[in-house]
Amino acid sequence: MTTITGPGELVSLLPTLLGFQPRESVVTVLLRERGAVGAILRLDVWDLLGDVAADSTHDLARIAMREGARRAVVVGYAEDEDEGCLAVATAAVALEETVAEVETWIVADGRYYCPSCEDPRCCPPGGRTVPAARPGAASAWAVAPDPGASRAPARERRLASRAAGRWEDRAAKGLEEWRDASVRHWRVALDAGATGPAPLGRLAAALGDVRVRDALLLMLVPGSARAVRDALAGRDSPAIAKALGAGMRPSRPPDPGRVDRVTDLLVAVLEHAPERLCAAPAATLGVIAWWEDDPDVARAWCAIALDHDPGYRLALLVLALMDAAEPPR
């Protein structure tokens, strides 16, 4: 079973699932229990704006009820984006009569966005670029709703971004020393907390370094001090293998209190970080959710990471490991 990991990937796959590139269309994907893709329905934009709109919306809601849809994703394609947004909204209102959760998206000029979203983390100005489609047909939607990270006020994000840039610039003076200092920042934050945009910006910049990110994850595993040092040095050591065990799973249960603190910090970092630094905290949250046997939340965090950086390797690795571990259905 192929799993779609986010709205960007769904949008990229729709032409394959339909067998053609939709234009001047509203496409509704109905999702059943556990995210299995049900019917995929296409209407002309004017079916939802013209004289037959009442009949079209009635039929759409009736089919969704007959399918037993739990969720619906409505995607609009139109040269006139205002008309596309209105047609999508009309379909969504009808579906809300019979479907518990309805998402709406607009695709235009190779980009996609949610017309009702005001969160620049999700929908930056101009939308996101539609990613390249993966080969193969998709049969399940496996992303939970946003697991809980909004965006800080614009002024705080600007301050965090400046602090992140200043901290990144310091790496040029000595990368090894910078990595050690970055881990110290994270240790202090875990012990004493971190508030305010500047400290959160520094933490985001530190996490952008793969070795610091891996060291932070190892810090959650009891008795892994040597593994943390080896991760910072870039050594694939026996200490790291012992700390993580097989398949990147921790060999000893992480301390729940420490996990809670790092989760809160990572969410705060994600809320303040500049977009270019959002993939690392989101993917790290995905790893932690996977460790805690919460695959839906793990997939949701990985989807956020991949929306920010479609090639972010940690998120792709976690999704691959979860897919490999899922029993056949």
Disulfide bonds with the S-S distance in Angstrom:
none
